[in-house]
Amino acid sequence: MTRRLLAAAFLLATGAAMAQDTGVPACDSFLRDYEACVSGQVPEAQRPTFRQALDQSRATLRQAATDPQTRAQLETMCQQQKVGMSQALQPFGCRFN
Protein backbone atom coordinates (compact mmCIF):
# COMPACT_ATOMS: atom_id res chain seq x y z
CA MET A 1 0.00 0.00 0.00
CA THR A 2 2.83 2.42 0.86
CA ARG A 3 4.42 1.75 -2.52
CA ARG A 4 1.17 2.58 -4.27
CA LEU A 5 0.88 5.87 -2.41
CA LEU A 6 4.46 6.77 -3.22
CA ALA A 7 3.95 5.86 -6.87
CA ALA A 8 0.76 7.92 -7.03
CA ALA A 9 2.48 10.91 -5.40
CA PHE A 10 5.35 10.63 -7.88
CA LEU A 11 2.98 10.51 -10.84
CA LEU A 12 1.06 13.53 -9.57
CA ALA A 13 4.25 15.52 -9.02
CA THR A 14 5.64 14.53 -12.41
CA GLY A 15 2.37 15.35 -14.15
CA ALA A 16 2.15 18.73 -12.45
CA ALA A 17 5.72 19.59 -13.46
CA MET A 18 5.14 18.50 -17.04
CA ALA A 19 1.91 20.50 -17.20
CA GLN A 20 3.89 23.62 -16.37
CA ASP A 21 6.40 23.20 -19.21
CA THR A 22 6.40 25.86 -21.90
CA GLY A 23 7.44 23.53 -24.70
CA VAL A 24 10.45 25.75 -25.40
CA PRO A 25 13.58 23.84 -24.31
CA ALA A 26 15.59 26.87 -23.15
CA CYS A 27 12.63 28.18 -21.13
CA ASP A 28 11.90 24.83 -19.53
CA SER A 29 15.57 24.43 -18.61
CA PHE A 30 15.66 27.96 -17.16
CA LEU A 31 12.52 27.34 -15.10
CA ARG A 32 13.80 23.99 -13.78
CA ASP A 33 17.15 25.51 -12.74
CA TYR A 34 15.43 28.52 -11.18
CA GLU A 35 13.05 26.29 -9.23
CA ALA A 36 15.86 24.02 -8.03
CA CYS A 37 17.77 27.05 -6.79
CA VAL A 38 14.79 28.53 -4.97
CA SER A 39 13.82 25.20 -3.42
CA GLY A 40 17.28 24.08 -2.43
CA GLN A 41 19.57 27.06 -2.01
CA VAL A 42 17.59 30.19 -1.13
CA PRO A 43 17.12 30.62 2.63
CA GLU A 44 13.64 29.68 3.85
CA ALA A 45 12.81 33.26 4.90
CA GLN A 46 13.44 34.57 1.37
CA ARG A 47 11.79 31.76 -0.57
CA PRO A 48 8.28 33.25 -0.78
CA THR A 49 9.59 36.28 -2.68
CA PHE A 50 11.60 34.16 -5.10
CA ARG A 51 8.79 31.60 -5.44
CA GLN A 52 6.37 34.37 -6.41
CA ALA A 53 8.82 35.67 -9.04
CA LEU A 54 9.31 32.12 -10.35
CA ASP A 55 5.57 31.50 -10.59
CA GLN A 56 5.10 34.79 -12.40
CA SER A 57 7.93 33.99 -14.83
CA ARG A 58 6.47 30.56 -15.49
CA ALA A 59 3.00 31.96 -16.18
CA THR A 60 4.35 34.70 -18.45
CA LEU A 61 6.52 32.28 -20.44
CA ARG A 62 3.72 29.73 -20.78
CA GLN A 63 1.41 32.44 -22.08
CA ALA A 64 4.05 33.78 -24.48
CA ALA A 65 4.66 30.26 -25.81
CA THR A 66 1.05 30.08 -27.01
CA ASP A 67 1.57 32.98 -29.42
CA PRO A 68 3.47 31.90 -32.56
CA GLN A 69 4.99 35.37 -32.98
CA THR A 70 6.49 35.53 -29.50
CA ARG A 71 7.29 31.82 -29.29
CA ALA A 72 9.96 32.23 -31.96
CA GLN A 73 11.79 34.70 -29.72
CA LEU A 74 11.51 32.75 -26.48
CA GLU A 75 14.53 30.50 -26.98
CA THR A 76 16.90 33.47 -27.05
CA MET A 77 15.02 35.37 -24.37
CA CYS A 78 15.12 32.41 -21.95
CA GLN A 79 18.81 31.85 -22.56
CA GLN A 80 19.40 35.47 -21.62
CA GLN A 81 17.18 35.18 -18.53
CA LYS A 82 19.07 32.08 -17.47
CA VAL A 83 22.39 33.93 -17.60
CA GLY A 84 20.97 36.92 -15.73
CA MET A 85 19.29 34.89 -12.99
CA SER A 86 22.33 32.67 -12.63
CA GLN A 87 24.38 35.76 -11.84
CA ALA A 88 21.71 37.24 -9.57
CA LEU A 89 21.35 34.02 -7.56
CA GLN A 90 25.05 33.23 -7.39
CA PRO A 91 25.29 34.57 -3.80
CA PHE A 92 23.01 31.68 -2.78
CA GLY A 93 25.34 29.14 -4.38
CA CYS A 94 23.08 28.45 -7.35
CA ARG A 95 24.50 27.24 -10.62
CA PHE A 96 22.36 27.06 -13.70
CA ASN A 97 23.28 24.41 -16.29
N, C-alpha and C positions, 0 to 999 in steps of 0.2 A: 504494500500500500504506500509506504514512504517513497519508494522508487517511482510509483505512478505520479504522486504529487510533485516530486522533483522534476520529472519529465514534463508534466503539464506546465509547471512554473517556467521551465526553460523554453518551452514552445511559445508561451505567452510573451516572455521577454524578447525572444528572437523575433516573433511576429511584430511586436510593437516597434522594435528597432528598425526592422525592414520597412514598416509602413511609413517611417519618418524619413526614409531616403529620398533624395532629390532626383536620383537617376543620372546625375552628372558626377562622374567619378571624382573629380577634384573637390567638389563640394561635399560629397559624402565622406571623403577622406578627411577633409578639414573639420567637419562636424564631429566625426569619431574622435579625432585627436583632441579637439577642444573639450569634448565631453569627458574623455579620459583624464585630461588635466584637471578639470573642475572637480571631478569626482574623487580623484586620487591624490592631488597635489595641493590644491587650494585649501587653506585653513577653513575649518568648519564655519567659523564666524563670518567669513567672506563669501562662502558658497552661494547663498541666496542671490546676491547681486550678480555673480558670474552666471549662475543658472538661468536667471531671467534674461540676461544678454544672449546666452546660448539658445534659449527657447525662441527668442525673437529672431535671431539669425536664422535658425532652422525654418521658422514659419515664412520669413521673407524669401529665403532661397527656394523653398518648396513652391511658393507662389510664383516666383520668377521663372522657375523651370517649366511651368505650364504654358508660358507664352513663348512661341517659337522665336520671336524676335530677340527676346532677352536671353533665352536659353543658349543661344549661340555664343553669347558673351560670358556666360557663367564660368566656364572652365578657367579662363584667364583671371576673372575676378576672384574666384575662390582660391586660386594659387596665390594671388597677391594677399588675400585675407589671411591665408595660412602663414605666410611669411611675417606679416604684421602682428598677428596674435601670438605667434611663436616668440617673437621678440618681446612683446608686452608681458607675456606670462613666464618668461625666463626666470625672473626672481623667485618663482615658486618651484623651480626645478623642472619645468615642463619642456619636453622636446617633441616637436611635431615631426613626423616622418615625411 
